[in-house]
């Protein structure tokens, strides 16, 4: 039997609708069963720094929640840009995530003339994991030898001895680097910048005496500060850290010259743009749940990190505001990629 043209059109439309429903059902089933294999969390810095510490804090919690391994994969380089690009180019199926930072998603677009990814368009924000102050710290033996016991002492020595102090960072353009550059600009002091491929390697040299000062994220330095290997001069946040209540802020310790100084950091999970919202929301909910448990919360607070777990929309709003803020800091500091 030959179908008439209207009948053929109706049949074609019906088949197309059936195909669309089948695809939608398949997609929903795939999202519902996610994850069916291990999930990779890319850390764009070397092991040992705060980005790595926080990723390794949430990974086992997510592994327990979803019944699949969440594996931390360190991919350091270019101030976090190497690891961030890997995730930006990965399939948006929920199996590759990024532990992003204020550097990768707040600073770098203003600092690097050409980024291999767009920190806004190429990512789906999941949740802010934690916010942390940086800490201005010195090798304890070096500080003692130079009789530097405060920010005021440091400023006096740095101005009288330009270029004799070197400043370690986790990489060009990171919040650790920018915190130091902002300090240099506001005080008119000069220190030689030495970028590393992460906070971990930089800390090793600071503790070993090969570097003099660093504006590190507090969690990765806390153990060395408590152990007396590093001397904390000040925290870079607007308020003192509950983890180091006796350590002043840079603004407090620096007087009028450092009025308004503030350079804190944050860390959060992101996925490639286009990752299904159902997957994004499931991850956010489990991260928020784990960060709310007393064991994880107390551990983070003791290290100087303030846990969050906010919604994807709230995290996206933070990222937008951080682009504006850090573009001004980069311009004011005159910081450039080494």
C-alpha positions as a printed NumPy array, in Angstrom:
array([[ 0.   ,  0.   ,  0.   ],
       [ 1.347,  3.41 , -0.933],
       [ 1.021,  6.155,  1.67 ],
       [-0.266,  9.55 ,  0.62 ],
       [ 1.933, 12.626,  1.191],
       [ 0.063, 13.697,  4.38 ],
       [ 0.312, 10.138,  5.702],
       [ 4.035, 10.004,  4.954],
       [ 4.563, 13.315,  6.737],
       [ 2.618, 12.109,  9.773],
       [ 4.625,  8.888,  9.839],
       [ 7.931, 10.779,  9.54 ],
       [ 6.972, 13.155, 12.356],
       [ 5.915, 10.254, 14.561],
       [ 9.211,  8.447, 13.98 ],
       [11.182, 11.626, 14.695],
       [ 9.26 , 12.169, 17.93 ],
       [ 9.868,  8.563, 18.955],
       [13.603,  8.951, 18.26 ],
       [13.76 , 12.145, 20.314],
       [11.982, 10.474, 23.216],
       [14.355,  7.511, 23.005],
       [17.406,  9.81 , 23.077],
       [16.001, 11.789, 25.981],
       [15.249,  8.624, 27.912],
       [18.734,  7.307, 27.201],
       [20.291, 10.58 , 28.356],
       [18.225, 10.595, 31.53 ],
       [19.146,  6.988, 32.229],
       [22.824,  7.757, 31.675],
       [22.679, 10.694, 34.072],
       [20.756,  8.654, 36.603],
       [23.364,  5.907, 36.589],
       [26.338,  8.291, 36.739],
       [29.006,  7.538, 37.759],
       [29.713,  4.088, 36.337],
       [33.5  ,  4.532, 36.371],
       [36.132,  6.533, 38.309],
       [35.943, 10.335, 38.231],
       [39.07 , 12.443, 37.871],
       [39.591, 15.66 , 39.856],
       [42.335, 17.652, 38.16 ],
       [44.436, 19.735, 40.543],
       [46.289, 22.365, 38.473],
       [49.226, 22.558, 40.899],
       [51.833, 20.217, 42.349],
       [51.065, 18.052, 45.412],
       [51.375, 19.568, 48.872],
       [49.643, 22.909, 48.353],
       [46.202, 23.985, 49.551],
       [44.509, 23.155, 46.216],
       [45.82 , 19.613, 46.531],
       [44.963, 19.367, 50.252],
       [41.342, 20.392, 49.685],
       [40.906, 18.117, 46.67 ],
       [42.191, 15.173, 48.701],
       [39.823, 16.103, 51.534],
       [36.674, 15.949, 49.385],
       [37.686, 13.113, 47.021],
       [37.237, 10.242, 49.51 ],
       [33.925, 11.704, 50.679],
       [32.645, 11.737, 47.09 ],
       [33.982,  8.22 , 46.54 ],
       [31.921,  6.991, 49.503],
       [28.825,  8.902, 48.415],
       [28.802,  7.706, 44.796],
       [30.401,  4.271, 45.052],
       [33.116,  5.115, 42.513],
       [36.671,  6.347, 43.018],
       [37.255, 10.093, 42.725],
       [40.939, 10.289, 41.814],
       [43.123, 13.387, 42.264],
       [45.298, 14.091, 39.216],
       [47.971, 16.795, 39.65 ],
       [48.658, 18.696, 36.402],
       [50.818, 21.681, 37.295],
       [52.026, 24.522, 35.101],
       [51.462, 28.104, 33.932],
       [49.821, 29.336, 37.127],
       [47.169, 26.626, 36.965],
       [46.36 , 27.141, 33.287],
       [47.677, 23.729, 32.158],
       [45.311, 21.782, 34.392],
       [42.398, 24.136, 33.78 ],
       [42.739, 23.732, 30.007],
       [42.697, 19.945, 30.342],
       [39.309, 20.14 , 32.038],
       [37.963, 22.82 , 29.697],
       [38.678, 20.492, 26.738],
       [37.44 , 17.306, 28.425],
       [34.087, 15.649, 27.576],
       [31.222, 17.178, 29.555],
       [30.069, 13.822, 30.909],
       [30.854, 14.37 , 34.591],
       [34.004, 12.239, 34.648],
       [36.531, 15.094, 34.652],
       [36.373, 17.861, 37.26 ],
       [38.663, 20.731, 38.219],
       [39.643, 22.014, 41.633],
       [39.734, 25.603, 40.466],
       [41.191, 28.525, 42.35 ],
       [41.038, 32.288, 42.564],
       [44.028, 32.143, 40.206],
       [42.531, 29.994, 37.459],
       [39.086, 31.604, 37.662],
       [39.64 , 35.066, 39.099],
       [43.121, 36.353, 38.288],
       [44.536, 34.744, 35.166],
       [42.238, 36.312, 32.601],
       [43.528, 39.738, 33.654],
       [47.147, 38.622, 33.918],
       [47.708, 36.492, 30.824],
       [47.333, 38.188, 27.431],
       [46.138, 34.923, 25.852],
       [44.441, 32.182, 27.85 ],
       [43.874, 28.783, 26.194],
       [40.38 , 28.674, 27.746],
       [37.618, 31.014, 28.869],
       [37.177, 30.748, 32.653],
       [33.513, 31.73 , 32.337],
       [32.256, 30.125, 29.123],
       [34.226, 26.877, 29.261],
       [33.209, 25.769, 32.764],
       [30.151, 24.847, 34.794],
       [30.653, 25.968, 38.415],
       [29.707, 23.254, 40.931],
       [30.497, 24.599, 44.388],
       [32.927, 26.665, 46.412],
       [34.796, 24.215, 48.641],
       [36.598, 26.683, 50.897],
       [37.882, 30.227, 51.291],
       [41.233, 30.829, 52.974],
       [43.45 , 33.756, 53.907],
       [47.026, 33.827, 52.725],
       [49.752, 34.188, 55.321],
       [52.827, 36.37 , 54.99 ],
       [55.593, 34.176, 56.36 ],
       [59.353, 33.904, 56.471],
       [61.865, 31.162, 57.009],
       [62.082, 31.285, 60.822],
       [65.887, 31.118, 60.954],
       [66.223, 33.858, 58.347],
       [63.751, 36.073, 60.206],
       [65.692, 35.588, 63.438],
       [69.046, 36.308, 61.778],
       [67.694, 39.542, 60.275],
       [65.837, 40.489, 63.463],
       [62.501, 40.585, 61.631],
       [59.66 , 39.987, 64.063],
       [56.845, 41.942, 62.437],
       [55.573, 43.395, 59.181],
       [57.036, 46.75 , 60.215],
       [60.467, 45.133, 60.669],
       [60.126, 43.445, 57.287],
       [59.194, 46.698, 55.517],
       [62.145, 48.484, 57.088],
       [64.621, 45.802, 56.039],
       [63.187, 45.39 , 52.517],
       [63.373, 49.132, 51.828],
       [66.922, 49.384, 53.143],
       [68.046, 46.281, 51.223],
       [66.249, 46.24 , 47.85 ],
       [66.658, 42.948, 46.022],
       [68.273, 41.102, 48.94 ],
       [65.058, 39.241, 49.762],
       [63.423, 36.773, 47.409],
       [59.738, 35.92 , 47.355],
       [58.562, 32.397, 46.562],
       [55.149, 31.712, 45.026],
       [53.129, 28.801, 43.685],
       [53.435, 30.229, 40.178],
       [53.093, 33.442, 38.23 ],
       [49.632, 34.914, 38.513],
       [48.486, 32.851, 41.48 ],
       [46.901, 34.517, 44.488],
       [50.143, 33.839, 46.371],
       [52.108, 35.781, 43.746],
       [49.567, 38.609, 43.522],
       [49.375, 38.984, 47.309],
       [53.124, 39.615, 47.303],
       [52.993, 41.955, 44.32 ],
       [50.247, 43.991, 45.972],
       [52.391, 44.251, 49.118],
       [55.379, 45.393, 47.072],
       [53.32 , 48.045, 45.276],
       [51.71 , 49.449, 48.413],
       [54.973, 49.569, 50.392],
       [57.326, 50.56 , 47.57 ],
       [59.596, 47.617, 48.403],
       [61.362, 45.252, 46.036],
       [61.748, 41.484, 46.283],
       [62.848, 39.076, 43.59 ],
       [59.949, 36.825, 42.608],
       [60.684, 33.101, 42.283],
       [57.709, 31.174, 40.801],
       [57.337, 27.429, 41.439],
       [54.975, 24.811, 40.026],
       [52.831, 24.842, 43.145],
       [52.809, 25.787, 46.798],
       [54.332, 22.466, 47.862],
       [57.693, 22.891, 46.08 ],
       [57.838, 26.576, 47.077],
       [57.303, 25.676, 50.736],
       [60.083, 23.106, 50.612],
       [62.524, 25.789, 49.511],
       [61.174, 28.274, 52.057],
       [61.601, 25.794, 54.907],
       [64.991, 24.774, 53.528],
       [66.239, 28.353, 53.525],
       [66.46 , 28.772, 49.753],
       [63.618, 31.302, 49.781],
       [62.995, 34.14 , 52.234],
       [59.329, 35.065, 52.225],
       [56.043, 33.748, 50.867],
       [52.379, 34.785, 50.933],
       [51.103, 31.214, 51.061],
       [47.572, 29.883, 51.449],
       [47.271, 29.237, 55.174],
       [46.264, 25.526, 55.162],
       [49.397, 24.345, 53.362],
       [51.666, 26.303, 55.733],
       [49.894, 25.67 , 59.023],
       [51.944, 22.61 , 60.025],
       [55.27 , 24.365, 59.406],
       [54.104, 27.474, 61.283],
       [52.991, 25.397, 64.269],
       [56.271, 23.468, 64.104],
       [58.339, 26.654, 64.242],
       [59.946, 26.246, 60.818],
       [58.104, 29.288, 59.462],
       [57.374, 32.606, 61.138],
       [53.91 , 34.014, 60.396],
       [54.09 , 37.805, 60.195],
       [50.49 , 38.506, 59.155],
       [47.43 , 37.122, 57.383],
       [46.251, 38.754, 54.177],
       [42.519, 38.719, 54.928],
       [40.525, 41.697, 56.22 ],
       [40.013, 39.923, 59.549],
       [42.269, 37.739, 61.684],
       [42.085, 33.996, 61.14 ],
       [40.51 , 31.922, 63.938],
       [43.248, 29.367, 63.274],
       [45.957, 31.957, 64.119],
       [44.182, 34.449, 66.367],
       [47.42 , 36.04 , 67.618],
       [48.678, 36.837, 64.122],
       [47.573, 40.31 , 62.899],
       [46.286, 41.156, 59.447],
       [48.661, 42.85 , 57.001],
       [46.544, 45.998, 57.278],
       [46.751, 45.961, 61.085],
       [50.481, 45.344, 61.138],
       [51.464, 47.603, 58.276],
       [49.896, 50.874, 59.367],
       [48.625, 53.605, 56.997],
       [50.789, 52.421, 54.111],
       [48.901, 49.115, 53.942],
       [45.411, 50.407, 54.685],
       [42.88 , 48.453, 52.628],
       [45.238, 45.567, 51.889],
       [43.295, 42.323, 51.359],
       [44.184, 39.322, 49.204],
       [42.409, 36.123, 50.215],
       [42.04 , 32.931, 48.202],
       [39.32 , 30.435, 47.4  ],
       [39.023, 26.945, 45.914],
       [36.075, 25.242, 44.238],
       [34.967, 22.418, 41.991],
       [34.072, 23.033, 38.347],
       [33.139, 20.816, 35.408],
       [33.398, 21.368, 31.647],
       [30.649, 23.599, 30.258],
       [27.598, 21.619, 29.202],
       [27.899, 19.015, 31.953],
       [24.296, 17.932, 32.745],
       [22.823, 20.022, 35.577],
       [21.643, 16.834, 37.276],
       [25.255, 15.697, 37.693],
       [26.448, 19.144, 38.768],
       [23.723, 19.374, 41.408],
       [24.366, 15.87 , 42.737],
       [28.066, 16.638, 43.231],
       [27.291, 19.973, 44.912],
       [24.85 , 18.36 , 47.311],
       [27.314, 15.665, 48.369],
       [30.182, 18.155, 48.799],
       [27.959, 20.403, 50.925],
       [26.899, 17.407, 53.006],
       [30.493, 16.294, 53.631],
       [31.691, 19.826, 54.466],
       [28.917, 20.067, 57.038],
       [30.07 , 17.026, 58.997],
       [31.868, 17.919, 62.247],
       [35.009, 15.912, 61.368],
       [35.622, 17.611, 57.989],
       [34.481, 21.049, 59.148],
       [36.692, 21.065, 62.249],
       [39.685, 19.755, 60.305],
       [39.38 , 22.534, 57.704],
       [38.864, 25.274, 60.282],
       [41.925, 24.075, 62.217],
       [43.966, 24.447, 59.021],
       [42.67 , 27.961, 58.404],
       [40.143, 27.106, 55.692],
       [36.493, 28.182, 55.894],
       [34.312, 25.453, 54.293],
       [31.442, 26.456, 52.01 ],
       [29.512, 24.062, 49.746],
       [27.368, 26.801, 48.177],
       [25.119, 26.312, 45.145],
       [26.318, 26.388, 41.516],
       [24.526, 29.723, 41.004],
       [26.147, 31.256, 44.09 ],
       [29.569, 30.006, 43.029],
       [29.079, 31.414, 39.517],
       [28.203, 34.807, 41.01 ],
       [31.383, 34.734, 43.115],
       [33.524, 33.952, 40.065],
       [32.007, 36.872, 38.146],
       [32.726, 39.29 , 40.99 ],
       [36.28 , 37.98 , 41.421],
       [37.114, 38.754, 37.791],
       [36.252, 42.392, 38.401],
       [38.126, 42.584, 41.711],
       [41.359, 40.948, 40.569],
       [41.522, 42.826, 37.275],
       [41.846, 45.986, 39.397],
       [44.5  , 44.363, 41.628],
       [46.544, 43.201, 38.622],
       [46.403, 46.668, 37.102],
       [47.294, 48.427, 40.358],
       [50.156, 46.073, 41.169],
       [51.659, 46.136, 37.698],
       [52.121, 42.365, 37.966],
       [53.18 , 40.568, 34.806],
       [53.693, 36.959, 33.844],
       [57.358, 36.069, 34.301]])
